[in-house]
Amino acid sequence: MKILVLLVIGFILFLIARNYKTEKFQNINLKIKEKFEGDLLNHEAGLLVALMAKVAKADGKVCELEAELLKHTLNDISRHFENADEIRDELKILYSKEKESFDNTMEICEKLYSLTKYDYTKRAKIMEYLLNLAFIDKDFSDTERMITEDIAKSLKIKTQDFENLVNTFKAFYAQQAQNNALSLDKAYEILGVNSSDDDGAIKKAYRTLVKKHHPDIIAGSGAAQNIIDEATTKLQEINEAYELIKKHRA
């Protein structure tokens, strides 16, 4: 089985989720395709998707980012097969079925371990991918911790390796949250409002600034081109600040 290709894809999806650039990765060869017929729970691809379903549903909901990651994963996995459309449809059905219950989680892990027991690195990458899915909504719940920890034990991932992965993700998203907080503070500053102000006050301040700095209005007053250009830049900054605040409050 050429599941290593899938793991490379999974790692690149992990990089995408972490906002890294992936243009330089040229080592995915999807020209080598596999023909598979049968129960996907006997294939590493199906077992990976089944575990994704367990992790995604662990906190009782599937967020938009998790759904998007799943979509890309199913597309990329199915492209690995000659019968791509058929495999993708089967993986979607498998995912929907497996997210309904945690009862067979250990059984799935045992199957996956039997297929990868001589490749610890591969199992560690699978664990890293599943943890990325758990953390992608920036909230690693107690339930998600429990299910990923159980999976790690069943895949015989070393406790220290599991904890290192968890701590790496925690540190990354903590830093991301701090960066976003700083950006949000700057956005309030640009609009000249406070985070405690209500939506109406912020909208009023935004509209006032738009009127003040709109390049069409400034051009109509006979201002020089450099002044108009500065107003255009300022208006873009105002719009971006307002959109960030709206997104944060949504």
Disulfide bonds with the S-S distance in Angstrom:
none
